[in-house]
Every structure is written in structure tokens, then in C-alpha cells.
Amino acid sequence: MDFVHSSGVLVIQHLQNNYREHHDFLNFMSTVGDPRNIFSVYFPLWFHLSHNVGKKMIWVAVFGDWLNLIFKWILFGQRPYWWVQETPFYHNDSFPLLEQFHNTCETGPGSPSGHAMGSSCVWYVMITSALNFTKTSSSTLTSVQSFQRWSCLWMAFWVIQISVCVSRVFIATHFPHQVVLGLLAGMLVAEAFDHIPSVYNASLKVYLQTNVFLFSFAVCFYLIFKSTDIDLLWSVAKAKKWCANPDWIHLDTTPFAGLVRNLGALFGLGLAVNSRMFIQSCKGKNGYKARFKLMCVAATLTSLQLYDLIKIPTHSEVLFYVLSFCKSASVPLGVVAVIPYCVHLLIGDEDRKLA
């Protein structure tokens, strides 16, 4: 692997030396690929356009990130910013210098890339869903026009995914092969859920059972390795040791933080779609009105941006994980049930006044 890693370091150096002026754009694309944006941006927009697409997006994101965690623990992938500091591959006089940025110091193992995997699986869902919408609503299009639309959407997908992958390599948090692996794995996860229609009508029991299984499997997997004196959190110590700025180390980038965040989102979705508030609002007569959908989107996006300003205390890991779970669960609960129900009551009151 030294040859693969050293070749990756050359790519990183090339990007940092020749594309430094594009740092702002690449940093933005890294943010675009952040799995946390799935719940605060993409999901609210798509859920009110299509409930099924929104549900599938959460399932794909959660399973994709969970698989990413398991793969990270199996593959023991290095990250460039600490690998160059520890490898005996280089002589002292040829030690490569890699620039670090505020979002470089991820604390989990490096392979496969979580940003690339999360971005590709969710954007794959969005692109395929958009193609299905245009296919059903544009039956009058010629074959040439259909091909042009298909080409434009998939071109947008690949431009975004390549930009996200390049951004992760540029900031020296991933080697090129890690982002490629994440990109392909994410697409496979999204494609697999196209053949699991049961997620659209899953009961609260199914959501709870899935949560218990994912959490239990991950914890047992960790404990099994721990019993053999293999610490699956080995990467956290390396990140703390070699990060250029201790303030760039964040607890929410640790492996268990992502697991808790995703399980919270899935649990919250299960509560929301099986609640009376969701049935009365989104499944009621107002749920099909364009005004209702637009008001829900505006209210949810505004609320989530303000909600994101609430910071979880990090002085205790256990408290952080508990609060992170609760905060993540409240996001789909608000998007799917609470806010639509409030909008439903508001529109209902307006309708009664007009009557």
C-alpha cells in the first residue's frame, strides 16, 4: 500500500500547489458532500416534493453511512495528513509537506470516504427520482429531448461527485483511491434501495427493529475487535497527534458520533411518518396543495438553519452522544410532522376566515 499512498500524496501535492486559488470552491464542495447536509438541506426539500423520495433518502443515507463505518473498521484506512508523518517510506530529506485546513482533521479511518459515499448515494437518489418525475410528466418529449435531459442530469451528478472527491483529496483528508471507493459504494447502496419498496410504508416497529440491529451490530463488531486487543478507535489518537491545530479536532467526526447521528435521524423519521400529525397534515387535503408544500419547505429550511446554531456540549462523550441522538431525531420529526402540522393549522384557520 505504500506505493498507492505515495502516489496519492503526489496527487495531493499537485492539487495544493496548482489549484490553491480554488480553495474556496473546493472547500464549498466538501461542504456539499458533508453527510450532515442530507438531513438539514436535501431531505427537507425532497420530502415535501415527494414523500417516498424523502423516506428513501433517509434510509439510503443511514445505511450508507453505517456501511461506511463498518468498512472503515475493516479496512483500517490511513489518512494522508497523518500517514506522511509516520510512514518509513520516505527518507528524512524527502519528507512531503501537506497543507492542512480547518476541515482536514477527520478522526475516523480514511477508507472509504464518508463524504464521497454519502454524497454519491444521496445524489444518486435525487437524480434517478428526477428522471422518474420527468419520465411520467413529459410523455410528449421526443427521444432526443429525453436523452438531452437524461444527459444533463447525469452530467450534473458526475460534476458534483468529482468536485466533492477532488475537494476531499485537496484538503489531504483522503487518498484518491479512498474517494473512488466511497463514490462507487454509495451508488451501489442507492441502487440496492431501488429494489426495497417496503421502506416507503415501514411501520414504527420496523424502524425500531432496524435501529436496534444497526446499533447492536456496530457495538458487537467493536467489542469483538476490542476483545482481541484491536482498538477500532485507533485513528482518533492519530488525528489528535498529527493535526496542525487542536481546534480542528471535533468530536462529531468520530466513528460513533456518525452512528448515533444517523440512528437518531432514522428513529425520528419512524416516529414522524407514523404520527397523527403527519397523517392529518401531509396526508390530508392540504398535503396536495402547492402553497402548503412551499410554506413547509420555507419553514423547515429556516428552522433547521436556526436549529443548527444550537451547539451540543462536548465535555462529556456520553452526554454528547445522547444529545446528538436527540437532536438528530428531532430534525425529521420537525420536517415531517411538527412543522407541516403547524402549517396545516395555519392554512385551516385562514380557510375558515375566508369562508
MARPA-389738 format. One record per residue (C-alpha): chain; x, y, z; residue in one letter. Coordinates in pm, 1 decimal, always signed. Layout:
cadena: A; u: X; v: Y; w: Z; residuo: a
...
//
This chain:
cadena: A; u: +0.0; v: +0.0; w: +0.0; residuo: m
cadena: A; u: +297.2; v: +234.0; w: +35.1; residuo: d
cadena: A; u: +310.3; v: +278.5; w: -342.4; residuo: f
cadena: A; u: -62.9; v: +361.1; w: -355.8; residuo: v
cadena: A; u: -32.8; v: +602.8; w: -64.7; residuo: h
cadena: A; u: +279.7; v: +772.9; w: -200.8; residuo: s
cadena: A; u: +114.4; v: +813.0; w: -541.4; residuo: s
cadena: A; u: -183.7; v: +967.5; w: -365.5; residuo: g
cadena: A; u: +44.7; v: +1210.3; w: -183.9; residuo: v
cadena: A; u: +182.3; v: +1324.9; w: -520.8; residuo: l
cadena: A; u: -173.1; v: +1392.7; w: -639.3; residuo: v
cadena: A; u: -246.5; v: +1590.0; w: -322.1; residuo: i
cadena: A; u: +69.5; v: +1796.3; w: -361.9; residuo: q
cadena: A; u: -17.2; v: +1865.7; w: -725.1; residuo: h
cadena: A; u: -363.5; v: +1988.6; w: -630.8; residuo: l
cadena: A; u: -239.1; v: +2201.8; w: -341.6; residuo: q
cadena: A; u: +42.7; v: +2354.8; w: -545.1; residuo: n
cadena: A; u: -151.3; v: +2426.3; w: -864.0; residuo: n
cadena: A; u: -510.4; v: +2484.8; w: -752.2; residuo: y
cadena: A; u: -460.8; v: +2680.3; w: -430.6; residuo: r
cadena: A; u: -661.8; v: +2972.1; w: -570.0; residuo: e
cadena: A; u: -966.2; v: +2743.7; w: -595.6; residuo: h
cadena: A; u: -959.0; v: +2665.9; w: -224.3; residuo: h
cadena: A; u: -1289.2; v: +2843.3; w: -151.7; residuo: d
cadena: A; u: -1473.4; v: +2648.5; w: -420.7; residuo: f
cadena: A; u: -1320.7; v: +2316.9; w: -315.4; residuo: l
cadena: A; u: -1399.3; v: +2387.9; w: +47.7; residuo: n
cadena: A; u: -1759.9; v: +2460.3; w: -53.2; residuo: f
cadena: A; u: -1781.4; v: +2131.8; w: -245.0; residuo: m
cadena: A; u: -1651.2; v: +1948.4; w: +59.6; residuo: s
cadena: A; u: -1940.3; v: +2105.1; w: +250.0; residuo: t
cadena: A; u: -2181.4; v: +1997.3; w: -25.5; residuo: v
cadena: A; u: -2068.7; v: +1639.5; w: +29.0; residuo: g
cadena: A; u: -2098.8; v: +1658.1; w: +408.2; residuo: d
cadena: A; u: -2341.3; v: +1381.7; w: +516.9; residuo: p
cadena: A; u: -2492.9; v: +1618.3; w: +773.4; residuo: r
cadena: A; u: -2637.6; v: +1832.5; w: +492.7; residuo: n
cadena: A; u: -2850.2; v: +1536.8; w: +386.3; residuo: i
cadena: A; u: -3077.7; v: +1588.3; w: +685.4; residuo: f
cadena: A; u: -3074.3; v: +1968.4; w: +700.9; residuo: s
cadena: A; u: -3096.8; v: +2057.5; w: +329.0; residuo: v
cadena: A; u: -3164.1; v: +1776.4; w: +81.3; residuo: y
cadena: A; u: -3417.9; v: +1581.9; w: +285.5; residuo: f
cadena: A; u: -3649.6; v: +1877.9; w: +368.4; residuo: p
cadena: A; u: -3655.4; v: +1987.2; w: +3.7; residuo: l
cadena: A; u: -3729.1; v: +1645.4; w: -140.8; residuo: w
cadena: A; u: -3966.8; v: +1517.3; w: +125.2; residuo: f
cadena: A; u: -4223.3; v: +1786.3; w: +53.7; residuo: h
cadena: A; u: -4184.5; v: +1727.0; w: -318.6; residuo: l
cadena: A; u: -4225.0; v: +1351.3; w: -280.7; residuo: s
cadena: A; u: -4271.2; v: +1168.3; w: +48.9; residuo: h
cadena: A; u: -4132.2; v: +844.6; w: -92.9; residuo: n
cadena: A; u: -3816.3; v: +1008.5; w: -220.4; residuo: v
cadena: A; u: -3762.0; v: +1175.4; w: +114.9; residuo: g
cadena: A; u: -3806.7; v: +848.4; w: +302.2; residuo: k
cadena: A; u: -3574.3; v: +662.9; w: +68.6; residuo: k
cadena: A; u: -3315.7; v: +937.6; w: +104.8; residuo: m
cadena: A; u: -3300.5; v: +889.7; w: +482.0; residuo: i
cadena: A; u: -3284.3; v: +509.9; w: +456.1; residuo: w
cadena: A; u: -3009.7; v: +527.2; w: +194.7; residuo: v
cadena: A; u: -2812.4; v: +787.1; w: +390.1; residuo: a
cadena: A; u: -2834.9; v: +592.8; w: +717.0; residuo: v
cadena: A; u: -2747.7; v: +253.6; w: +569.1; residuo: f
cadena: A; u: -2476.5; v: +406.5; w: +353.3; residuo: g
cadena: A; u: -2309.7; v: +577.9; w: +648.1; residuo: d
cadena: A; u: -2346.4; v: +265.1; w: +862.9; residuo: w
cadena: A; u: -2179.5; v: +52.0; w: +594.5; residuo: l
cadena: A; u: -1914.0; v: +319.1; w: +560.5; residuo: n
cadena: A; u: -1838.4; v: +285.1; w: +931.5; residuo: l
cadena: A; u: -1812.6; v: -95.8; w: +909.7; residuo: i
cadena: A; u: -1588.2; v: -74.0; w: +603.0; residuo: f
cadena: A; u: -1367.8; v: +183.3; w: +776.9; residuo: k
cadena: A; u: -1323.4; v: -50.6; w: +1071.1; residuo: w
cadena: A; u: -1241.9; v: -344.7; w: +843.3; residuo: i
cadena: A; u: -1005.1; v: -167.8; w: +604.1; residuo: l
cadena: A; u: -805.7; v: +35.4; w: +860.6; residuo: f
cadena: A; u: -755.9; v: +310.1; w: +602.2; residuo: g
cadena: A; u: -487.5; v: +570.9; w: +665.4; residuo: q
cadena: A; u: -539.5; v: +943.1; w: +609.6; residuo: r
cadena: A; u: -276.5; v: +1145.4; w: +421.1; residuo: p
cadena: A; u: -220.6; v: +1412.2; w: +685.6; residuo: y
cadena: A; u: -104.2; v: +1157.8; w: +942.0; residuo: w
cadena: A; u: +36.4; v: +890.0; w: +709.4; residuo: w
cadena: A; u: +312.3; v: +1116.8; w: +579.3; residuo: v
cadena: A; u: +415.8; v: +1187.6; w: +939.2; residuo: q
cadena: A; u: +453.0; v: +823.7; w: +1041.0; residuo: e
cadena: A; u: +548.3; v: +619.2; w: +735.9; residuo: t
cadena: A; u: +908.3; v: +497.5; w: +697.7; residuo: p
cadena: A; u: +858.8; v: +509.0; w: +320.3; residuo: f
cadena: A; u: +1028.3; v: +848.6; w: +288.4; residuo: y
cadena: A; u: +1381.6; v: +945.1; w: +378.0; residuo: h
cadena: A; u: +1429.0; v: +1242.5; w: +604.9; residuo: n
cadena: A; u: +1539.6; v: +1466.7; w: +319.2; residuo: d
cadena: A; u: +1235.2; v: +1383.9; w: +102.0; residuo: s
cadena: A; u: +960.8; v: +1421.4; w: +361.5; residuo: f
cadena: A; u: +649.4; v: +1555.1; w: +180.4; residuo: p
cadena: A; u: +473.4; v: +1860.1; w: +319.0; residuo: l
cadena: A; u: +94.2; v: +1857.4; w: +302.1; residuo: l
cadena: A; u: -104.2; v: +2164.8; w: +392.0; residuo: e
cadena: A; u: -385.8; v: +2116.1; w: +640.9; residuo: q
cadena: A; u: -713.9; v: +2307.9; w: +657.9; residuo: f
cadena: A; u: -987.2; v: +2352.0; w: +917.3; residuo: h
cadena: A; u: -1179.0; v: +2051.7; w: +777.9; residuo: n
cadena: A; u: -877.3; v: +1824.9; w: +723.0; residuo: t
cadena: A; u: -859.8; v: +1657.9; w: +1062.5; residuo: c
cadena: A; u: -1127.7; v: +1389.5; w: +1037.3; residuo: e
cadena: A; u: -1082.4; v: +1142.1; w: +1321.6; residuo: t
cadena: A; u: -1215.9; v: +818.4; w: +1169.8; residuo: g
cadena: A; u: -1025.1; v: +577.9; w: +943.3; residuo: p
cadena: A; u: -988.5; v: +700.1; w: +586.9; residuo: g
cadena: A; u: -1127.1; v: +425.8; w: +363.3; residuo: s
cadena: A; u: -1378.0; v: +457.2; w: +210.9; residuo: p
cadena: A; u: -1450.3; v: +830.1; w: +210.6; residuo: s
cadena: A; u: -1769.0; v: +905.9; w: +402.2; residuo: g
cadena: A; u: -1824.4; v: +1234.4; w: +219.6; residuo: h
cadena: A; u: -1789.6; v: +1071.2; w: -122.1; residuo: a
cadena: A; u: -2009.3; v: +777.3; w: -23.8; residuo: m
cadena: A; u: -2279.3; v: +989.4; w: +139.7; residuo: g
cadena: A; u: -2283.2; v: +1240.1; w: -142.5; residuo: s
cadena: A; u: -2298.6; v: +981.6; w: -421.5; residuo: s
cadena: A; u: -2575.1; v: +772.0; w: -264.0; residuo: c
cadena: A; u: -2799.8; v: +1071.4; w: -192.3; residuo: v
cadena: A; u: -2738.4; v: +1246.7; w: -523.2; residuo: w
cadena: A; u: -2797.2; v: +915.6; w: -699.0; residuo: y
cadena: A; u: -3140.1; v: +903.2; w: -533.3; residuo: v
cadena: A; u: -3212.4; v: +1262.6; w: -635.7; residuo: m
cadena: A; u: -3104.2; v: +1218.3; w: -997.3; residuo: i
cadena: A; u: -3291.3; v: +891.1; w: -1051.5; residuo: t
cadena: A; u: -3600.9; v: +1038.4; w: -885.6; residuo: s
cadena: A; u: -3582.2; v: +1348.2; w: -1103.9; residuo: a
cadena: A; u: -3556.7; v: +1125.4; w: -1411.1; residuo: l
cadena: A; u: -3863.5; v: +930.9; w: -1298.7; residuo: n
cadena: A; u: -4057.8; v: +1254.5; w: -1248.9; residuo: f
cadena: A; u: -3967.2; v: +1384.8; w: -1592.6; residuo: t
cadena: A; u: -4046.0; v: +1047.6; w: -1748.8; residuo: k
cadena: A; u: -4400.6; v: +1043.5; w: -1610.2; residuo: t
cadena: A; u: -4474.4; v: +1413.7; w: -1659.2; residuo: s
cadena: A; u: -4323.3; v: +1459.6; w: -2007.4; residuo: s
cadena: A; u: -4467.8; v: +1184.9; w: -2219.9; residuo: s
cadena: A; u: -4474.5; v: +1421.0; w: -2519.1; residuo: t
cadena: A; u: -4097.4; v: +1463.6; w: -2531.5; residuo: l
cadena: A; u: -3912.6; v: +1321.3; w: -2827.9; residuo: t
cadena: A; u: -3640.5; v: +1062.5; w: -2778.7; residuo: s
cadena: A; u: -3376.6; v: +1329.7; w: -2848.8; residuo: v
cadena: A; u: -3520.0; v: +1561.7; w: -2584.0; residuo: q
cadena: A; u: -3541.1; v: +1277.5; w: -2332.9; residuo: s
cadena: A; u: -3178.6; v: +1185.7; w: -2399.8; residuo: f
cadena: A; u: -3072.2; v: +1550.3; w: -2355.6; residuo: q
cadena: A; u: -3249.5; v: +1570.3; w: -2021.5; residuo: r
cadena: A; u: -3100.0; v: +1238.9; w: -1913.3; residuo: w
cadena: A; u: -2753.1; v: +1356.1; w: -2019.6; residuo: s
cadena: A; u: -2781.3; v: +1689.8; w: -1837.7; residuo: c
cadena: A; u: -2891.2; v: +1532.1; w: -1510.4; residuo: l
cadena: A; u: -2620.6; v: +1266.5; w: -1510.7; residuo: w
cadena: A; u: -2359.7; v: +1519.4; w: -1616.2; residuo: m
cadena: A; u: -2459.0; v: +1731.3; w: -1316.3; residuo: a
cadena: A; u: -2426.9; v: +1423.8; w: -1095.3; residuo: f
cadena: A; u: -2075.1; v: +1346.0; w: -1212.2; residuo: w
cadena: A; u: -1958.7; v: +1707.6; w: -1197.1; residuo: v
cadena: A; u: -2076.3; v: +1732.2; w: -836.0; residuo: i
cadena: A; u: -1931.5; v: +1395.7; w: -732.5; residuo: q
cadena: A; u: -1594.5; v: +1456.7; w: -896.9; residuo: i
cadena: A; u: -1578.6; v: +1801.2; w: -734.7; residuo: s
cadena: A; u: -1656.0; v: +1653.9; w: -393.3; residuo: v
cadena: A; u: -1391.1; v: +1383.4; w: -440.8; residuo: c
cadena: A; u: -1127.4; v: +1632.6; w: -556.4; residuo: v
cadena: A; u: -1206.6; v: +1859.7; w: -262.2; residuo: s
cadena: A; u: -1150.8; v: +1576.5; w: -12.8; residuo: r
cadena: A; u: -817.2; v: +1491.2; w: -172.9; residuo: v
cadena: A; u: -714.6; v: +1858.0; w: -192.0; residuo: f
cadena: A; u: -752.4; v: +1913.2; w: +183.4; residuo: i
cadena: A; u: -541.0; v: +1598.3; w: +249.5; residuo: a
cadena: A; u: -808.4; v: +1413.4; w: +442.7; residuo: t
cadena: A; u: -833.8; v: +1130.3; w: +186.0; residuo: h
cadena: A; u: -621.2; v: +949.9; w: -70.6; residuo: f
cadena: A; u: -764.2; v: +933.0; w: -426.1; residuo: p
cadena: A; u: -842.7; v: +560.3; w: -408.6; residuo: h
cadena: A; u: -1049.7; v: +618.5; w: -93.0; residuo: q
cadena: A; u: -1282.2; v: +870.4; w: -255.0; residuo: v
cadena: A; u: -1325.1; v: +649.5; w: -563.4; residuo: v
cadena: A; u: -1419.0; v: +356.8; w: -340.4; residuo: l
cadena: A; u: -1665.4; v: +573.3; w: -149.0; residuo: g
cadena: A; u: -1821.3; v: +705.5; w: -469.1; residuo: l
cadena: A; u: -1883.2; v: +358.6; w: -612.1; residuo: l
cadena: A; u: -2005.6; v: +213.3; w: -281.4; residuo: a
cadena: A; u: -2255.5; v: +495.3; w: -238.2; residuo: g
cadena: A; u: -2404.9; v: +436.9; w: -581.9; residuo: m
cadena: A; u: -2439.7; v: +65.4; w: -510.3; residuo: l
cadena: A; u: -2623.3; v: +133.5; w: -182.8; residuo: v
cadena: A; u: -2864.1; v: +373.4; w: -353.3; residuo: a
cadena: A; u: -2927.6; v: +129.6; w: -638.4; residuo: e
cadena: A; u: -2996.4; v: -151.1; w: -388.3; residuo: a
cadena: A; u: -3273.0; v: +51.5; w: -221.5; residuo: f
cadena: A; u: -3448.6; v: +88.8; w: -556.0; residuo: d
cadena: A; u: -3536.8; v: -277.6; w: -507.6; residuo: h
cadena: A; u: -3662.0; v: -242.3; w: -148.9; residuo: i
cadena: A; u: -4002.4; v: -68.4; w: -181.0; residuo: p
cadena: A; u: -4103.4; v: -179.1; w: +170.3; residuo: s
cadena: A; u: -3919.3; v: +120.7; w: +321.6; residuo: v
cadena: A; u: -4191.2; v: +351.9; w: +189.7; residuo: y
cadena: A; u: -4457.7; v: +206.2; w: +420.1; residuo: n
cadena: A; u: -4248.3; v: +77.2; w: +708.9; residuo: a
cadena: A; u: -4416.7; v: +73.6; w: +1048.1; residuo: s
cadena: A; u: -4269.0; v: +222.8; w: +1363.3; residuo: l
cadena: A; u: -4182.0; v: -131.1; w: +1473.3; residuo: k
cadena: A; u: -3967.4; v: -178.9; w: +1161.8; residuo: v
cadena: A; u: -3786.7; v: +148.7; w: +1229.6; residuo: y
cadena: A; u: -3719.3; v: +46.4; w: +1589.6; residuo: l
cadena: A; u: -3601.1; v: -301.4; w: +1492.5; residuo: q
cadena: A; u: -3369.9; v: -155.9; w: +1227.9; residuo: t
cadena: A; u: -3224.4; v: +90.3; w: +1478.1; residuo: n
cadena: A; u: -3162.1; v: -184.3; w: +1732.3; residuo: v
cadena: A; u: -2999.8; v: -408.3; w: +1470.6; residuo: f
cadena: A; u: -2768.6; v: -139.7; w: +1331.7; residuo: l
cadena: A; u: -2661.8; v: -22.8; w: +1677.5; residuo: f
cadena: A; u: -2618.4; v: -375.1; w: +1816.7; residuo: s
cadena: A; u: -2419.9; v: -494.7; w: +1516.8; residuo: f
cadena: A; u: -2183.2; v: -196.3; w: +1530.4; residuo: a
cadena: A; u: -2128.6; v: -224.1; w: +1905.6; residuo: v
cadena: A; u: -2076.7; v: -603.3; w: +1892.8; residuo: c
cadena: A; u: -1839.1; v: -559.9; w: +1599.6; residuo: f
cadena: A; u: -1640.8; v: -307.2; w: +1802.1; residuo: y
cadena: A; u: -1637.2; v: -522.5; w: +2116.1; residuo: l
cadena: A; u: -1525.9; v: -834.0; w: +1926.8; residuo: i
cadena: A; u: -1222.6; v: -649.0; w: +1793.9; residuo: f
cadena: A; u: -1167.0; v: -490.9; w: +2134.4; residuo: k
cadena: A; u: -1154.4; v: -836.9; w: +2295.7; residuo: s
cadena: A; u: -866.5; v: -926.3; w: +2062.4; residuo: t
cadena: A; u: -673.6; v: -614.1; w: +2167.4; residuo: d
cadena: A; u: -756.5; v: -432.3; w: +1841.9; residuo: i
cadena: A; u: -883.2; v: -81.4; w: +1914.0; residuo: d
cadena: A; u: -1108.6; v: +31.4; w: +1630.9; residuo: l
cadena: A; u: -1077.1; v: +388.4; w: +1755.5; residuo: l
cadena: A; u: -703.9; v: +389.9; w: +1681.2; residuo: w
cadena: A; u: -747.5; v: +668.4; w: +1428.6; residuo: s
cadena: A; u: -869.4; v: +920.4; w: +1686.9; residuo: v
cadena: A; u: -531.0; v: +921.0; w: +1861.3; residuo: a
cadena: A; u: -350.5; v: +968.4; w: +1530.0; residuo: k
cadena: A; u: -573.9; v: +1260.4; w: +1437.8; residuo: a
cadena: A; u: -511.8; v: +1431.7; w: +1771.5; residuo: k
cadena: A; u: -138.1; v: +1373.0; w: +1740.2; residuo: k
cadena: A; u: -83.2; v: +1498.5; w: +1386.9; residuo: w
cadena: A; u: -349.9; v: +1763.6; w: +1334.0; residuo: c
cadena: A; u: -180.6; v: +2101.5; w: +1287.7; residuo: a
cadena: A; u: -441.3; v: +2279.6; w: +1500.8; residuo: n
cadena: A; u: -607.6; v: +2111.2; w: +1801.7; residuo: p
cadena: A; u: -916.8; v: +2328.5; w: +1748.1; residuo: d
cadena: A; u: -977.8; v: +2145.5; w: +1420.4; residuo: w
cadena: A; u: -1043.8; v: +1818.8; w: +1603.6; residuo: i
cadena: A; u: -1419.1; v: +1777.4; w: +1651.7; residuo: h
cadena: A; u: -1598.2; v: +1508.0; w: +1848.3; residuo: l
cadena: A; u: -1874.2; v: +1490.7; w: +1587.6; residuo: d
cadena: A; u: -1629.4; v: +1342.1; w: +1333.6; residuo: t
cadena: A; u: -1557.5; v: +1033.3; w: +1546.8; residuo: t
cadena: A; u: -1695.6; v: +697.5; w: +1426.1; residuo: p
cadena: A; u: -1960.1; v: +661.5; w: +1697.9; residuo: f
cadena: A; u: -2079.8; v: +1019.9; w: +1652.8; residuo: a
cadena: A; u: -2184.4; v: +946.3; w: +1295.1; residuo: g
cadena: A; u: -2353.6; v: +622.6; w: +1402.2; residuo: l
cadena: A; u: -2556.1; v: +795.2; w: +1674.1; residuo: v
cadena: A; u: -2647.2; v: +1083.5; w: +1444.0; residuo: r
cadena: A; u: -2780.5; v: +851.9; w: +1174.6; residuo: n
cadena: A; u: -2971.7; v: +626.2; w: +1411.6; residuo: l
cadena: A; u: -3133.9; v: +934.2; w: +1560.8; residuo: g
cadena: A; u: -3245.6; v: +1052.7; w: +1217.9; residuo: a
cadena: A; u: -3393.6; v: +712.6; w: +1129.9; residuo: l
cadena: A; u: -3572.5; v: +690.7; w: +1464.2; residuo: f
cadena: A; u: -3712.9; v: +1040.8; w: +1421.3; residuo: g
cadena: A; u: -3837.7; v: +958.3; w: +1072.5; residuo: l
cadena: A; u: -4008.8; v: +646.3; w: +1204.3; residuo: g
cadena: A; u: -4187.8; v: +846.0; w: +1474.4; residuo: l
cadena: A; u: -4285.5; v: +1117.7; w: +1230.6; residuo: a
cadena: A; u: -4430.1; v: +916.0; w: +941.7; residuo: v
cadena: A; u: -4635.0; v: +706.2; w: +1183.3; residuo: n
cadena: A; u: -4772.3; v: +1004.4; w: +1376.8; residuo: s
cadena: A; u: -5120.2; v: +1156.9; w: +1362.7; residuo: r
cadena: A; u: -4969.0; v: +1497.9; w: +1286.1; residuo: m
cadena: A; u: -4818.1; v: +1363.9; w: +963.3; residuo: f
cadena: A; u: -5141.8; v: +1189.9; w: +861.7; residuo: i
cadena: A; u: -5357.5; v: +1496.4; w: +929.4; residuo: q
cadena: A; u: -5124.9; v: +1742.0; w: +757.2; residuo: s
cadena: A; u: -4919.1; v: +1583.7; w: +478.7; residuo: c
cadena: A; u: -5169.6; v: +1306.3; w: +409.7; residuo: k
cadena: A; u: -5473.1; v: +1533.9; w: +438.0; residuo: g
cadena: A; u: -5629.9; v: +1763.8; w: +182.0; residuo: k
cadena: A; u: -5374.2; v: +2037.7; w: +245.4; residuo: n
cadena: A; u: -5090.4; v: +1798.2; w: +173.2; residuo: g
cadena: A; u: -5155.2; v: +1818.0; w: -201.1; residuo: y
cadena: A; u: -5163.2; v: +2197.8; w: -221.6; residuo: k
cadena: A; u: -4863.7; v: +2376.5; w: -371.0; residuo: a
cadena: A; u: -4898.2; v: +2657.6; w: -116.5; residuo: r
cadena: A; u: -4879.3; v: +2407.9; w: +169.9; residuo: f
cadena: A; u: -4566.2; v: +2244.7; w: +27.6; residuo: k
cadena: A; u: -4390.5; v: +2577.9; w: -30.4; residuo: l
cadena: A; u: -4474.7; v: +2701.3; w: +318.9; residuo: m
cadena: A; u: -4345.4; v: +2376.7; w: +469.2; residuo: c
cadena: A; u: -4019.2; v: +2395.9; w: +273.9; residuo: v
cadena: A; u: -3961.7; v: +2760.6; w: +369.7; residuo: a
cadena: A; u: -4045.5; v: +2698.6; w: +734.9; residuo: a
cadena: A; u: -3835.3; v: +2383.2; w: +767.3; residuo: t
cadena: A; u: -3526.2; v: +2522.8; w: +596.0; residuo: l
cadena: A; u: -3540.7; v: +2839.3; w: +807.1; residuo: t
cadena: A; u: -3598.5; v: +2644.9; w: +1128.6; residuo: s
cadena: A; u: -3318.2; v: +2398.7; w: +1058.1; residuo: l
cadena: A; u: -3068.6; v: +2677.0; w: +986.6; residuo: q
cadena: A; u: -3152.9; v: +2833.5; w: +1322.1; residuo: l
cadena: A; u: -3156.5; v: +2491.7; w: +1489.4; residuo: y
cadena: A; u: -2808.2; v: +2422.5; w: +1359.7; residuo: d
cadena: A; u: -2681.8; v: +2715.5; w: +1565.5; residuo: l
cadena: A; u: -2752.7; v: +2514.6; w: +1880.7; residuo: i
cadena: A; u: -2423.1; v: +2352.6; w: +1977.3; residuo: k
cadena: A; u: -2404.5; v: +2031.6; w: +2176.9; residuo: i
cadena: A; u: -2161.9; v: +2038.3; w: +2473.2; residuo: p
cadena: A; u: -1856.2; v: +1819.7; w: +2418.4; residuo: t
cadena: A; u: -1710.4; v: +1798.0; w: +2768.9; residuo: h
cadena: A; u: -1865.4; v: +1452.6; w: +2813.4; residuo: s
cadena: A; u: -1869.6; v: +1197.0; w: +2532.4; residuo: e
cadena: A; u: -2170.9; v: +1007.0; w: +2668.8; residuo: v
cadena: A; u: -2372.8; v: +1327.1; w: +2707.4; residuo: l
cadena: A; u: -2265.5; v: +1436.0; w: +2361.1; residuo: f
cadena: A; u: -2384.2; v: +1109.8; w: +2203.7; residuo: y
cadena: A; u: -2719.8; v: +1119.9; w: +2386.5; residuo: v
cadena: A; u: -2787.9; v: +1481.8; w: +2291.6; residuo: l
cadena: A; u: -2667.7; v: +1418.3; w: +1936.2; residuo: s
cadena: A; u: -2917.0; v: +1132.3; w: +1903.3; residuo: f
cadena: A; u: -3199.1; v: +1350.4; w: +2034.7; residuo: c
cadena: A; u: -3106.5; v: +1644.2; w: +1813.5; residuo: k
cadena: A; u: -3084.2; v: +1423.0; w: +1504.1; residuo: s
cadena: A; u: -3418.8; v: +1257.3; w: +1583.7; residuo: a
cadena: A; u: -3587.5; v: +1595.3; w: +1620.2; residuo: s
cadena: A; u: -3490.0; v: +1703.6; w: +1266.8; residuo: v
cadena: A; u: -3706.2; v: +1458.2; w: +1065.1; residuo: p
cadena: A; u: -3972.5; v: +1480.4; w: +1336.3; residuo: l
cadena: A; u: -3992.3; v: +1854.2; w: +1278.5; residuo: g
cadena: A; u: -3965.4; v: +1832.5; w: +899.1; residuo: v
cadena: A; u: -4223.3; v: +1555.9; w: +856.1; residuo: v
cadena: A; u: -4470.9; v: +1607.8; w: +1139.9; residuo: a
cadena: A; u: -4445.4; v: +1915.3; w: +1362.8; residuo: v
cadena: A; u: -4388.0; v: +2194.2; w: +1109.9; residuo: i
cadena: A; u: -4633.4; v: +2057.4; w: +846.7; residuo: p
cadena: A; u: -4896.0; v: +2020.2; w: +1120.5; residuo: y
cadena: A; u: -4844.8; v: +2382.5; w: +1227.8; residuo: c
cadena: A; u: -4871.7; v: +2495.9; w: +864.6; residuo: v
cadena: A; u: -5183.7; v: +2280.2; w: +826.9; residuo: h
cadena: A; u: -5344.7; v: +2452.6; w: +1125.9; residuo: l
cadena: A; u: -5244.1; v: +2793.8; w: +991.2; residuo: l
cadena: A; u: -5390.0; v: +2727.1; w: +646.9; residuo: i
cadena: A; u: -5700.5; v: +2576.4; w: +804.7; residuo: g
cadena: A; u: -5756.0; v: +2890.4; w: +1010.0; residuo: d
cadena: A; u: -5707.0; v: +3109.5; w: +702.6; residuo: e
cadena: A; u: -5953.5; v: +2899.8; w: +504.0; residuo: d
cadena: A; u: -6214.8; v: +2928.8; w: +777.2; residuo: r
cadena: A; u: -6165.7; v: +3308.4; w: +792.9; residuo: k
cadena: A; u: -6208.8; v: +3335.9; w: +416.1; residuo: l
cadena: A; u: -6520.5; v: +3121.3; w: +431.7; residuo: a
//
